[in-house]
Amino acid sequence: MASCLLTKSKFFISHNQNISKKLPLVQNNKSPFPHHHTPLSQFPKHVNHNHSSNNINVLYRYFGSFYVPKRLHSTTSLDQLPDEAPSQQVLDFPGGKVNFTPKLTFVSGSTDERVRCYRVLDDNGQLLSNIDSLNISKELAVKMYTDMLTLEVMDTIFYEAQRQGRISFYATTTGEEAINIASAAALDNDDSVFPQYREPGVLLWRGFTIQEFANQLLGNKYDYGKGRQMPIHYGSKKLNYFTVASTVASQIPHAVGAAYSMKMEKKGSCAITYFGDGGTSEGDFHAALNFAAVLEVPVIFFCRNNGWAISTPVHEQFRSDGVVVKGKAYGIPSIRVDGNDALAIYNAVSEARKMAIKDNTPVLIEALTYRAGHHTTSDDSTRYRPVDEIKWWRGDQNPIKRYRKWIEGKGWWTAEADSKHQSSIRKQLAQAIQVAEKIEKPPVADMFTDVYDIPSKNLTEQEAILRKTVKKHGQEYPSDVPL
């Protein structure tokens, strides 16, 4: 087989040599590919500087800079080859023609020039462009803010409830509220969400109630997971939000499979999967990106790069420039976004969704943010990172404060409205927790259902043994679990 391919390659080389003598070659200053990449020198010099007057054009340039044509071999012709080597111009290799060069050059692994970060609002909540390209309505803008504020208050109250021993476990989204709410606002409810465990704001946006959150955290009989999942492992079939799994990155290939189904059924919707920077070190991430690119499916890969994979900082995890560069390796349009800028997130996800559905293409978004809270209630992040660093991100870079300055500047929000909303949410949360605590737990039988239509013999035996054990050692088991 190898000798056969080699013979075929030699034939094409020889054949192209003869053709090249008859065809004019292009000048060296022209790209050998029709879809050449935008040079980094053409990008905005810094995220804090003014961009183009049209944010949409800037956004297209960010996506386009990482775009790799789907079918290089179908668009590259012999008359586009550089006048560099008079012989052996091209190798017609499976997958596309490959140009030759006499220069011994390795693809650079340098990260000296980092990929720029798309941004709309500066640190003071001011637009970087004179044109508000989003044309976002007052109603949508205010709902985005109130949901971000609700998520912040919800995290505070539930975290305190865990510290009081009323909830066994919890993880906050502190510092990542914009990623949650702004991305959700840019999606359609028919789009399927495959979350990690730091995206409850997506559920909140779609209509998941505070009482439903409390039911899951307390694991009562109204919990949709029937008490079989850890707290914060939410799920809702009605809201197209697949149940959270603790295993890192396992949801990423699932999202690709769902997107492939959507493509086959021509649903006009997409899948989105959220994951952290640590998840990109898992094989599931790489397999999923290649799977999605080859099958050309409408899926958005949303990486929440918050600087820390539990206690491992990104500089110890990556040699490359973060996550955004990994998309290019798989031929996927990619963009890096300021994760603490709600408008930038909304804009990027809106455009990514259009691209995914219209072009049947996966899109990778890397949102740079910071986990301003502990990894979970089982973690003390002050043991592996400076307290001053945490305070700086909680203060100067707080996404809610930045967005609030923008809507206040538009005359859409006031300090009085802010205080009133926080007070209302606190009361709702206190009541929801009290109600959830009084509801009985799911029955023991629910531990053995929802797997088989007819329970298998070994499951029936296990249930009988468990019931017998609970009756014999009742003092060792919760009294509020119905047998």
DRENDO-1510 file (C-alpha; in Angstrom, 1 decimal, always signed):
<recs>
REC; n; res; u; v; w
REC; 1; MET; +0.0; +0.0; +0.0 .
REC; 2; ALA; +2.8; +2.4; +0.9 .
REC; 3; SER; +4.7; +1.7; -2.3 .
REC; 4; CYS; +1.6; +2.2; -4.3 .
REC; 5; LEU; +0.9; +5.6; -2.7 .
REC; 6; LEU; +4.6; +6.6; -3.3 .
REC; 7; THR; +4.4; +5.6; -6.9 .
REC; 8; LYS; +1.2; +7.7; -7.3 .
REC; 9; SER; +2.8; +10.7; -5.6 .
REC; 10; LYS; +5.8; +10.5; -7.9 .
REC; 11; PHE; +3.5; +10.4; -10.9 .
REC; 12; PHE; +1.7; +13.6; -9.8 .
REC; 13; ILE; +5.0; +15.3; -9.0 .
REC; 14; SER; +6.3; +14.4; -12.5 .
REC; 15; HIS; +3.1; +15.3; -14.1 .
REC; 16; ASN; +3.0; +18.7; -12.3 .
REC; 17; GLN; +6.5; +19.4; -13.4 .
REC; 18; ASN; +5.5; +19.1; -17.0 .
REC; 19; ILE; +2.4; +21.3; -16.5 .
REC; 20; SER; +4.3; +23.9; -14.6 .
REC; 21; LYS; +6.6; +24.6; -17.6 .
REC; 22; LYS; +3.5; +25.6; -19.6 .
REC; 23; LEU; +1.6; +27.6; -16.9 .
REC; 24; PRO; +2.5; +31.0; -15.7 .
REC; 25; LEU; +3.2; +31.2; -11.9 .
REC; 26; VAL; +2.0; +34.0; -9.6 .
REC; 27; GLN; +4.3; +36.4; -7.9 .
REC; 28; ASN; +5.8; +35.7; -4.5 .
REC; 29; ASN; +3.7; +38.4; -2.8 .
REC; 30; LYS; +0.4; +36.6; -3.5 .
REC; 31; SER; -1.1; +34.0; -1.2 .
REC; 32; PRO; -1.0; +30.4; -2.4 .
REC; 33; PHE; -4.5; +30.0; -0.9 .
REC; 34; PRO; -7.6; +32.1; -1.8 .
REC; 35; HIS; -8.6; +32.2; +1.9 .
REC; 36; HIS; -5.5; +33.6; +3.4 .
REC; 37; HIS; -5.4; +34.5; +7.1 .
REC; 38; THR; -5.7; +38.1; +8.3 .
REC; 39; PRO; -2.3; +39.3; +9.6 .
REC; 40; LEU; -2.2; +40.1; +13.3 .
REC; 41; SER; -0.8; +43.5; +12.5 .
REC; 42; GLN; -4.2; +44.4; +11.0 .
REC; 43; PHE; -6.0; +43.7; +14.3 .
REC; 44; PRO; -6.7; +46.4; +16.9 .
REC; 45; LYS; -3.5; +47.0; +18.8 .
REC; 46; HIS; -5.0; +46.4; +22.2 .
REC; 47; VAL; -8.4; +45.5; +23.7 .
REC; 48; ASN; -8.5; +48.8; +25.5 .
REC; 49; HIS; -8.0; +50.9; +22.4 .
REC; 50; ASN; -10.7; +52.0; +20.0 .
REC; 51; HIS; -11.6; +49.4; +17.4 .
REC; 52; SER; -13.1; +50.0; +14.0 .
REC; 53; SER; -16.2; +52.1; +14.1 .
REC; 54; ASN; -18.1; +49.0; +13.2 .
REC; 55; ASN; -18.0; +46.3; +15.9 .
REC; 56; ILE; -19.6; +43.7; +13.6 .
REC; 57; ASN; -16.8; +44.1; +11.1 .
REC; 58; VAL; -14.2; +43.8; +13.9 .
REC; 59; LEU; -16.0; +40.6; +15.1 .
REC; 60; TYR; -15.9; +39.1; +11.6 .
REC; 61; ARG; -12.2; +39.8; +11.4 .
REC; 62; TYR; -11.6; +38.0; +14.7 .
REC; 63; PHE; -13.6; +34.9; +13.6 .
REC; 64; GLY; -12.0; +35.1; +10.1 .
REC; 65; SER; -8.5; +35.1; +11.4 .
REC; 66; PHE; -8.8; +31.6; +12.5 .
REC; 67; TYR; -11.0; +30.3; +9.7 .
REC; 68; VAL; -9.6; +27.4; +7.7 .
REC; 69; PRO; -11.4; +26.6; +4.4 .
REC; 70; LYS; -13.4; +23.4; +4.6 .
REC; 71; ARG; -12.1; +22.1; +1.2 .
REC; 72; LEU; -8.6; +23.4; +0.5 .
REC; 73; HIS; -8.0; +20.8; -2.2 .
REC; 74; SER; -11.1; +22.0; -4.2 .
REC; 75; THR; -10.1; +25.6; -4.2 .
REC; 76; THR; -6.3; +25.6; -4.8 .
REC; 77; SER; -5.3; +25.5; -8.5 .
REC; 78; LEU; -1.8; +25.2; -10.1 .
REC; 79; ASP; -1.8; +28.8; -11.3 .
REC; 80; GLN; -1.9; +29.9; -7.6 .
REC; 81; LEU; +1.4; +28.3; -6.7 .
REC; 82; PRO; +4.3; +30.6; -5.6 .
REC; 83; ASP; +7.2; +31.0; -8.0 .
REC; 84; GLU; +9.5; +29.5; -5.4 .
REC; 85; ALA; +10.7; +26.1; -6.6 .
REC; 86; PRO; +10.9; +25.4; -10.3 .
REC; 87; SER; +10.4; +21.7; -9.7 .
REC; 88; GLN; +8.2; +19.6; -7.5 .
REC; 89; GLN; +5.7; +22.4; -7.1 .
REC; 90; VAL; +2.8; +20.5; -5.5 .
REC; 91; LEU; +2.0; +17.1; -4.0 .
REC; 92; ASP; -1.5; +15.9; -4.7 .
REC; 93; PHE; -1.9; +14.3; -1.3 .
REC; 94; PRO; -5.1; +12.7; +0.1 .
REC; 95; GLY; -7.0; +15.6; +1.7 .
REC; 96; GLY; -5.7; +18.3; -0.5 .
REC; 97; LYS; -2.7; +19.6; -2.6 .
REC; 98; VAL; +0.4; +20.5; -0.6 .
REC; 99; ASN; +2.8; +23.1; -1.8 .
REC; 100; PHE; +6.5; +22.5; -1.7 .
REC; 101; THR; +9.2; +24.9; -0.6 .
REC; 102; PRO; +13.0; +24.7; -0.7 .
REC; 103; LYS; +13.1; +26.7; +2.6 .
REC; 104; LEU; +13.7; +24.7; +5.8 .
REC; 105; THR; +11.0; +26.4; +7.9 .
REC; 106; PHE; +9.2; +25.0; +10.9 .
REC; 107; VAL; +5.8; +26.2; +11.9 .
REC; 108; SER; +6.4; +28.6; +14.8 .
REC; 109; GLY; +5.4; +27.5; +18.3 .
REC; 110; SER; +6.0; +31.0; +19.7 .
REC; 111; THR; +3.4; +32.7; +21.8 .
REC; 112; ASP; +5.1; +36.1; +21.8 .
REC; 113; GLU; +2.2; +37.6; +19.8 .
REC; 114; ARG; -0.9; +36.5; +21.6 .
REC; 115; VAL; -4.3; +36.4; +20.0 .
REC; 116; ARG; -6.2; +39.6; +20.6 .
REC; 117; CYS; -9.4; +39.6; +22.8 .
REC; 118; TYR; -12.7; +41.0; +21.4 .
REC; 119; ARG; -14.2; +43.6; +23.7 .
REC; 120; VAL; -17.1; +46.1; +23.5 .
REC; 121; LEU; -17.1; +47.8; +26.9 .
REC; 122; ASP; -14.0; +49.1; +28.7 .
REC; 123; ASP; -13.4; +48.8; +32.4 .
REC; 124; ASN; -15.6; +51.8; +33.1 .
REC; 125; GLY; -18.6; +50.5; +31.2 .
REC; 126; GLN; -18.0; +52.8; +28.2 .
REC; 127; LEU; -18.4; +51.6; +24.6 .
REC; 128; LEU; -15.1; +51.3; +22.7 .
REC; 129; SER; -16.9; +52.3; +19.5 .
REC; 130; ASN; -19.0; +55.3; +18.6 .
REC; 131; ILE; -21.6; +53.0; +17.2 .
REC; 132; ASP; -23.7; +50.7; +19.3 .
REC; 133; SER; -23.6; +47.8; +16.8 .
REC; 134; LEU; -25.7; +45.6; +19.0 .
REC; 135; ASN; -28.9; +47.7; +18.8 .
REC; 136; ILE; -29.9; +45.9; +22.0 .
REC; 137; SER; -33.3; +46.8; +23.3 .
REC; 138; LYS; -33.9; +48.3; +26.8 .
REC; 139; GLU; -36.0; +45.3; +27.7 .
REC; 140; LEU; -33.3; +42.8; +26.8 .
REC; 141; ALA; -30.5; +44.8; +28.4 .
REC; 142; VAL; -32.4; +45.2; +31.7 .
REC; 143; LYS; -33.3; +41.5; +31.8 .
REC; 144; MET; -29.7; +40.6; +31.3 .
REC; 145; TYR; -28.7; +42.8; +34.2 .
REC; 146; THR; -31.4; +41.6; +36.6 .
REC; 147; ASP; -30.6; +38.0; +35.9 .
REC; 148; MET; -26.9; +38.6; +36.4 .
REC; 149; LEU; -27.8; +40.3; +39.7 .
REC; 150; THR; -30.1; +37.4; +40.6 .
REC; 151; LEU; -27.4; +34.9; +40.0 .
REC; 152; GLU; -25.0; +36.8; +42.2 .
REC; 153; VAL; -27.5; +37.0; +45.1 .
REC; 154; MET; -28.5; +33.3; +44.6 .
REC; 155; ASP; -24.8; +32.3; +44.9 .
REC; 156; THR; -24.4; +34.3; +48.0 .
REC; 157; ILE; -27.5; +32.8; +49.8 .
REC; 158; PHE; -26.9; +29.2; +48.7 .
REC; 159; TYR; -23.2; +29.4; +49.6 .
REC; 160; GLU; -24.2; +30.6; +53.1 .
REC; 161; ALA; -26.8; +27.8; +53.4 .
REC; 162; GLN; -24.1; +25.3; +52.6 .
REC; 163; ARG; -21.9; +26.8; +55.3 .
REC; 164; GLN; -24.8; +26.4; +57.7 .
REC; 165; GLY; -25.0; +22.7; +56.9 .
REC; 166; ARG; -28.4; +23.0; +55.2 .
REC; 167; ILE; -26.9; +22.0; +51.8 .
REC; 168; SER; -24.1; +19.4; +51.4 .
REC; 169; PHE; -22.2; +21.0; +48.5 .
REC; 170; TYR; -22.2; +24.1; +46.3 .
REC; 171; ALA; -20.2; +25.9; +43.6 .
REC; 172; THR; -20.6; +29.6; +42.8 .
REC; 173; THR; -20.3; +31.4; +39.5 .
REC; 174; THR; -18.8; +34.5; +41.1 .
REC; 175; GLY; -17.0; +36.6; +38.5 .
REC; 176; GLU; -18.6; +34.6; +35.6 .
REC; 177; GLU; -22.1; +36.0; +35.6 .
REC; 178; ALA; -21.7; +37.7; +32.2 .
REC; 179; ILE; -20.7; +34.4; +30.6 .
REC; 180; ASN; -23.8; +32.7; +32.0 .
REC; 181; ILE; -26.4; +35.3; +31.2 .
REC; 182; ALA; -25.1; +37.0; +28.1 .
REC; 183; SER; -24.5; +33.8; +26.3 .
REC; 184; ALA; -27.9; +32.5; +27.2 .
REC; 185; ALA; -29.5; +35.7; +25.9 .
REC; 186; ALA; -27.9; +35.1; +22.5 .
REC; 187; LEU; -29.3; +31.6; +22.2 .
REC; 188; ASP; -32.7; +30.3; +21.3 .
REC; 189; ASN; -34.6; +28.0; +23.7 .
REC; 190; ASP; -34.6; +25.3; +21.0 .
REC; 191; ASP; -30.8; +25.2; +21.2 .
REC; 192; SER; -29.5; +22.3; +23.3 .
REC; 193; VAL; -27.2; +23.2; +26.2 .
REC; 194; PHE; -24.6; +20.8; +27.5 .
REC; 195; PRO; -23.2; +22.5; +30.6 .
REC; 196; GLN; -20.4; +21.8; +33.0 .
REC; 197; TYR; -21.3; +22.8; +36.6 .
REC; 198; ARG; -20.8; +26.6; +36.4 .
REC; 199; GLU; -23.7; +27.6; +34.1 .
REC; 200; PRO; -26.8; +27.8; +36.3 .
REC; 201; GLY; -27.4; +31.3; +34.8 .
REC; 202; VAL; -28.3; +29.7; +31.5 .
REC; 203; LEU; -31.1; +27.8; +33.3 .
REC; 204; LEU; -32.1; +31.0; +35.1 .
REC; 205; TRP; -32.4; +32.8; +31.8 .
REC; 206; ARG; -34.6; +30.1; +30.3 .
REC; 207; GLY; -37.1; +30.2; +33.2 .
REC; 208; PHE; -35.8; +27.7; +35.8 .
REC; 209; THR; -37.3; +29.1; +39.0 .
REC; 210; ILE; -35.6; +29.8; +42.3 .
REC; 211; GLN; -37.8; +27.1; +43.9 .
REC; 212; GLU; -36.6; +24.5; +41.3 .
REC; 213; PHE; -33.0; +25.4; +42.1 .
REC; 214; ALA; -33.7; +24.9; +45.8 .
REC; 215; ASN; -35.4; +21.6; +45.2 .
REC; 216; GLN; -32.4; +20.2; +43.4 .
REC; 217; LEU; -29.9; +21.5; +46.0 .
REC; 218; LEU; -31.9; +19.9; +48.8 .
REC; 219; GLY; -32.6; +16.8; +46.9 .
REC; 220; ASN; -36.3; +16.5; +47.7 .
REC; 221; LYS; -39.0; +14.6; +45.8 .
REC; 222; TYR; -39.5; +17.5; +43.4 .
REC; 223; ASP; -35.9; +17.4; +42.3 .
REC; 224; TYR; -35.9; +16.4; +38.6 .
REC; 225; GLY; -33.0; +14.1; +39.3 .
REC; 226; LYS; -34.9; +12.5; +42.2 .
REC; 227; GLY; -32.1; +13.1; +44.6 .
REC; 228; ARG; -29.6; +11.0; +42.7 .
REC; 229; GLN; -27.3; +13.8; +41.7 .
REC; 230; MET; -25.0; +16.0; +43.7 .
REC; 231; PRO; -26.2; +19.5; +44.4 .
REC; 232; ILE; -25.7; +22.0; +41.5 .
REC; 233; HIS; -26.0; +19.1; +39.0 .
REC; 234; TYR; -29.1; +20.7; +37.5 .
REC; 235; GLY; -31.0; +19.4; +34.5 .
REC; 236; SER; -34.2; +20.3; +32.7 .
REC; 237; LYS; -35.7; +18.4; +29.7 .
REC; 238; LYS; -38.3; +21.1; +29.2 .
REC; 239; LEU; -35.6; +23.8; +28.9 .
REC; 240; ASN; -33.2; +21.7; +26.7 .
REC; 241; TYR; -30.6; +21.8; +29.4 .
REC; 242; PHE; -28.9; +18.4; +29.7 .
REC; 243; THR; -28.1; +17.2; +33.3 .
REC; 244; VAL; -24.7; +18.2; +34.6 .
REC; 245; ALA; -22.1; +15.4; +35.1 .
REC; 246; SER; -19.2; +15.7; +37.4 .
REC; 247; THR; -16.8; +14.0; +35.0 .
REC; 248; VAL; -14.7; +16.6; +33.3 .
REC; 249; ALA; -15.3; +17.2; +29.6 .
REC; 250; SER; -17.6; +14.2; +29.0 .
REC; 251; GLN; -20.4; +16.6; +27.8 .
REC; 252; ILE; -18.3; +17.9; +24.9 .
REC; 253; PRO; -18.6; +14.9; +22.5 .
REC; 254; HIS; -22.3; +14.6; +23.5 .
REC; 255; ALA; -22.9; +18.1; +22.3 .
REC; 256; VAL; -21.4; +17.2; +18.9 .
REC; 257; GLY; -23.5; +14.2; +18.6 .
REC; 258; ALA; -26.6; +16.2; +19.3 .
REC; 259; ALA; -25.6; +18.8; +16.8 .
REC; 260; TYR; -25.1; +16.2; +14.2 .
REC; 261; SER; -28.6; +15.0; +14.8 .
REC; 262; MET; -29.9; +18.6; +14.4 .
REC; 263; LYS; -28.1; +18.9; +11.1 .
REC; 264; MET; -29.5; +15.6; +9.8 .
REC; 265; GLU; -33.0; +16.7; +10.9 .
REC; 266; LYS; -32.6; +20.2; +9.6 .
REC; 267; LYS; -33.9; +21.7; +12.8 .
REC; 268; GLY; -32.4; +25.2; +12.3 .
REC; 269; SER; -30.9; +25.1; +15.8 .
REC; 270; CYS; -27.6; +24.4; +17.3 .
REC; 271; ALA; -26.0; +22.8; +20.4 .
REC; 272; ILE; -23.7; +24.7; +22.8 .
REC; 273; THR; -21.4; +23.1; +25.3 .
REC; 274; TYR; -19.6; +24.9; +28.2 .
REC; 275; PHE; -16.4; +23.8; +29.8 .
REC; 276; GLY; -13.4; +25.2; +31.6 .
REC; 277; ASP; -9.8; +25.6; +30.6 .
REC; 278; GLY; -9.0; +22.3; +32.5 .
REC; 279; GLY; -11.5; +20.5; +30.3 .
REC; 280; THR; -9.4; +21.2; +27.2 .
REC; 281; SER; -6.6; +19.0; +28.5 .
REC; 282; GLU; -8.9; +16.0; +28.3 .
REC; 283; GLY; -9.0; +13.8; +25.3 .
REC; 284; ASP; -12.8; +14.3; +25.0 .
REC; 285; PHE; -12.2; +17.9; +24.0 .
REC; 286; HIS; -9.9; +17.1; +21.2 .
REC; 287; ALA; -11.9; +14.2; +19.9 .
REC; 288; ALA; -15.0; +16.3; +19.9 .
REC; 289; LEU; -13.4; +19.2; +18.0 .
REC; 290; ASN; -12.2; +16.9; +15.3 .
REC; 291; PHE; -15.5; +15.1; +15.2 .
REC; 292; ALA; -17.4; +18.4; +14.8 .
REC; 293; ALA; -15.1; +19.8; +12.2 .
REC; 294; VAL; -15.1; +16.7; +9.9 .
REC; 295; LEU; -18.8; +16.3; +10.1 .
REC; 296; GLU; -19.5; +20.0; +9.9 .
REC; 297; VAL; -22.1; +20.3; +12.6 .
REC; 298; PRO; -23.8; +23.3; +14.2 .
REC; 299; VAL; -22.2; +23.3; +17.6 .
REC; 300; ILE; -20.6; +26.1; +19.7 .
REC; 301; PHE; -17.7; +25.1; +22.0 .
REC; 302; PHE; -17.7; +27.7; +24.8 .
REC; 303; CYS; -14.5; +27.6; +26.9 .
REC; 304; ARG; -14.7; +29.5; +30.2 .
REC; 305; ASN; -11.0; +30.1; +30.7 .
REC; 306; ASN; -11.1; +31.4; +34.2 .
REC; 307; GLY; -7.4; +31.1; +34.9 .
REC; 308; TRP; -7.5; +28.1; +37.2 .
REC; 309; ALA; -8.3; +24.4; +36.8 .
REC; 310; ILE; -9.0; +24.0; +40.5 .
REC; 311; SER; -5.5; +24.7; +41.8 .
REC; 312; THR; -3.6; +24.5; +38.5 .
REC; 313; PRO; -3.0; +27.9; +36.9 .
REC; 314; VAL; -3.2; +28.1; +33.1 .
REC; 315; HIS; +0.5; +28.9; +32.7 .
REC; 316; GLU; +1.3; +25.5; +34.1 .
REC; 317; GLN; -1.4; +23.8; +32.0 .
REC; 318; PHE; -0.7; +25.2; +28.5 .
REC; 319; ARG; +2.4; +25.8; +26.5 .
REC; 320; SER; +0.3; +27.3; +23.8 .
REC; 321; ASP; -1.6; +30.6; +23.8 .
REC; 322; GLY; -4.6; +29.5; +25.8 .
REC; 323; VAL; -7.5; +27.7; +24.1 .
REC; 324; VAL; -8.4; +29.8; +21.1 .
REC; 325; VAL; -5.5; +28.6; +19.0 .
REC; 326; LYS; -6.6; +25.0; +19.4 .
REC; 327; GLY; -9.6; +25.7; +17.1 .
REC; 328; LYS; -7.4; +26.6; +14.2 .
REC; 329; ALA; -5.6; +23.2; +14.5 .
REC; 330; TYR; -9.0; +21.5; +13.8 .
REC; 331; GLY; -10.1; +23.9; +11.1 .
REC; 332; ILE; -12.7; +25.6; +13.3 .
REC; 333; PRO; -13.6; +29.4; +13.3 .
REC; 334; SER; -12.5; +30.7; +16.7 .
REC; 335; ILE; -12.5; +33.8; +18.8 .
REC; 336; ARG; -11.2; +35.1; +22.1 .
REC; 337; VAL; -13.6; +37.3; +24.0 .
REC; 338; ASP; -13.5; +39.3; +27.2 .
REC; 339; GLY; -15.6; +37.1; +29.5 .
REC; 340; ASN; -16.3; +40.0; +31.8 .
REC; 341; ASP; -17.9; +42.1; +29.1 .
REC; 342; ALA; -21.6; +41.1; +28.8 .
REC; 343; LEU; -22.1; +42.9; +25.5 .
REC; 344; ALA; -19.0; +41.3; +23.9 .
REC; 345; ILE; -20.2; +37.8; +25.0 .
REC; 346; TYR; -23.7; +38.5; +23.7 .
REC; 347; ASN; -22.4; +39.8; +20.4 .
REC; 348; ALA; -19.9; +36.9; +19.9 .
REC; 349; VAL; -22.4; +34.1; +20.8 .
REC; 350; SER; -25.1; +35.7; +18.5 .
REC; 351; GLU; -22.7; +35.7; +15.6 .
REC; 352; ALA; -21.4; +32.2; +16.4 .
REC; 353; ARG; -24.9; +30.9; +16.4 .
REC; 354; LYS; -25.7; +32.4; +13.0 .
REC; 355; MET; -22.5; +30.9; +11.6 .
REC; 356; ALA; -23.1; +27.5; +13.1 .
REC; 357; ILE; -26.6; +27.1; +11.8 .
REC; 358; LYS; -26.2; +28.8; +8.4 .
REC; 359; ASP; -22.9; +27.3; +7.5 .
REC; 360; ASN; -23.1; +24.0; +9.4 .
REC; 361; THR; -19.9; +24.7; +11.1 .
REC; 362; PRO; -18.6; +24.3; +14.7 .
REC; 363; VAL; -17.3; +27.5; +16.4 .
REC; 364; LEU; -14.9; +27.8; +19.3 .
REC; 365; ILE; -15.2; +30.7; +21.8 .
REC; 366; GLU; -12.6; +31.3; +24.5 .
REC; 367; ALA; -13.9; +33.7; +27.1 .
REC; 368; LEU; -11.2; +35.1; +29.4 .
REC; 369; THR; -12.6; +35.6; +32.8 .
REC; 370; TYR; -11.6; +34.8; +36.4 .
REC; 371; ARG; -13.1; +32.4; +39.0 .
REC; 372; ALA; -13.4; +35.0; +41.8 .
REC; 373; GLY; -14.8; +32.4; +44.2 .
REC; 374; HIS; -13.5; +29.1; +45.4 .
REC; 375; HIS; -13.7; +26.2; +43.1 .
REC; 376; THR; -16.4; +24.7; +45.3 .
REC; 377; THR; -17.3; +24.7; +48.9 .
REC; 378; SER; -14.7; +21.9; +49.4 .
REC; 379; ASP; -11.9; +24.3; +48.2 .
REC; 380; ASP; -10.0; +27.1; +49.8 .
REC; 381; SER; -8.5; +29.0; +46.8 .
REC; 382; THR; -6.5; +31.4; +49.1 .
REC; 383; ARG; -4.0; +28.4; +49.6 .
REC; 384; TYR; -2.8; +28.5; +46.0 .
REC; 385; ARG; -3.4; +32.1; +44.8 .
REC; 386; PRO; -2.9; +35.6; +46.3 .
REC; 387; VAL; -5.8; +37.2; +48.1 .
REC; 388; ASP; -5.0; +40.5; +46.5 .
REC; 389; GLU; -5.4; +38.9; +43.1 .
REC; 390; ILE; -8.9; +37.7; +44.0 .
REC; 391; LYS; -9.9; +41.1; +45.4 .
REC; 392; TRP; -8.8; +42.9; +42.2 .
REC; 393; TRP; -10.9; +40.7; +40.0 .
REC; 394; ARG; -13.9; +40.9; +42.4 .
REC; 395; GLY; -13.6; +44.7; +42.3 .
REC; 396; ASP; -12.1; +46.4; +39.3 .
REC; 397; GLN; -13.0; +43.6; +36.8 .
REC; 398; ASN; -16.4; +42.7; +38.2 .
REC; 399; PRO; -18.7; +42.0; +35.1 .
REC; 400; ILE; -21.9; +43.1; +36.9 .
REC; 401; LYS; -20.5; +46.5; +38.0 .
REC; 402; ARG; -19.1; +47.1; +34.5 .
REC; 403; TYR; -22.4; +46.3; +32.8 .
REC; 404; ARG; -24.4; +48.3; +35.4 .
REC; 405; LYS; -22.4; +51.4; +34.5 .
REC; 406; TRP; -23.4; +51.0; +30.9 .
REC; 407; ILE; -27.2; +50.6; +31.5 .
REC; 408; GLU; -27.1; +53.4; +34.0 .
REC; 409; GLY; -25.4; +55.6; +31.4 .
REC; 410; LYS; -28.3; +54.7; +29.1 .
REC; 411; GLY; -30.8; +55.8; +31.7 .
REC; 412; TRP; -32.2; +52.3; +32.0 .
REC; 413; TRP; -31.3; +51.5; +35.6 .
REC; 414; THR; -31.0; +53.2; +39.0 .
REC; 415; ALA; -29.5; +52.5; +42.4 .
REC; 416; GLU; -33.0; +52.4; +43.8 .
REC; 417; ALA; -34.1; +49.7; +41.3 .
REC; 418; ASP; -30.9; +47.8; +42.2 .
REC; 419; SER; -31.6; +47.7; +45.9 .
REC; 420; LYS; -35.2; +46.8; +45.4 .
REC; 421; HIS; -34.4; +43.9; +43.1 .
REC; 422; GLN; -31.7; +42.5; +45.5 .
REC; 423; SER; -34.1; +42.7; +48.4 .
REC; 424; SER; -36.8; +40.9; +46.5 .
REC; 425; ILE; -34.5; +38.0; +45.4 .
REC; 426; ARG; -33.2; +37.5; +48.9 .
REC; 427; LYS; -36.7; +37.1; +50.2 .
REC; 428; GLN; -37.6; +34.6; +47.4 .
REC; 429; LEU; -34.5; +32.6; +48.1 .
REC; 430; ALA; -35.1; +32.4; +51.9 .
REC; 431; GLN; -38.6; +31.2; +51.3 .
REC; 432; ALA; -37.6; +28.7; +48.6 .
REC; 433; ILE; -35.0; +27.1; +50.9 .
REC; 434; GLN; -37.5; +26.8; +53.8 .
REC; 435; VAL; -40.1; +25.2; +51.5 .
REC; 436; ALA; -37.6; +22.8; +49.9 .
REC; 437; GLU; -36.4; +21.7; +53.4 .
REC; 438; LYS; -39.9; +20.7; +54.4 .
REC; 439; ILE; -40.6; +18.6; +51.3 .
REC; 440; GLU; -39.9; +14.9; +51.9 .
REC; 441; LYS; -37.1; +13.1; +50.1 .
REC; 442; PRO; -37.6; +10.8; +47.1 .
REC; 443; PRO; -38.5; +7.2; +48.1 .
REC; 444; VAL; -35.9; +4.5; +48.2 .
REC; 445; ALA; -37.4; +2.8; +45.2 .
REC; 446; ASP; -36.3; +5.8; +43.0 .
REC; 447; MET; -32.8; +4.6; +43.3 .
REC; 448; PHE; -33.5; +1.7; +41.1 .
REC; 449; THR; -35.8; +3.2; +38.5 .
REC; 450; ASP; -35.2; +5.0; +35.1 .
REC; 451; VAL; -32.6; +2.6; +33.8 .
REC; 452; TYR; -34.6; -0.5; +32.6 .
REC; 453; ASP; -38.2; -0.7; +31.6 .
REC; 454; ILE; -38.4; -3.9; +33.7 .
REC; 455; PRO; -36.0; -3.9; +36.6 .
REC; 456; SER; -33.3; -6.6; +36.3 .
REC; 457; LYS; -33.0; -9.4; +38.8 .
REC; 458; ASN; -29.8; -8.0; +40.4 .
REC; 459; LEU; -31.4; -4.6; +40.9 .
REC; 460; THR; -34.4; -6.1; +42.5 .
REC; 461; GLU; -32.2; -8.1; +44.9 .
REC; 462; GLN; -30.2; -4.9; +45.7 .
REC; 463; GLU; -33.3; -3.0; +46.6 .
REC; 464; ALA; -34.5; -5.8; +48.9 .
REC; 465; ILE; -31.2; -5.9; +50.7 .
REC; 466; LEU; -31.2; -2.1; +51.1 .
REC; 467; ARG; -34.7; -2.1; +52.6 .
REC; 468; LYS; -33.7; -4.8; +55.0 .
REC; 469; THR; -30.6; -3.0; +56.0 .
REC; 470; VAL; -32.4; +0.3; +56.6 .
REC; 471; LYS; -35.0; -1.4; +58.8 .
REC; 472; LYS; -32.3; -3.2; +60.8 .
REC; 473; HIS; -30.1; -0.1; +61.3 .
REC; 474; GLY; -32.6; +2.7; +61.0 .
REC; 475; GLN; -30.6; +5.0; +63.3 .
REC; 476; GLU; -27.9; +5.2; +60.7 .
REC; 477; TYR; -30.2; +6.5; +57.9 .
REC; 478; PRO; -32.1; +9.7; +57.4 .
REC; 479; SER; -35.6; +9.5; +59.0 .
REC; 480; ASP; -37.2; +11.5; +56.2 .
REC; 481; VAL; -36.5; +9.1; +53.4 .
REC; 482; PRO; -39.6; +7.1; +52.6 .
REC; 483; LEU; -39.2; +3.3; +52.3 .
</recs>
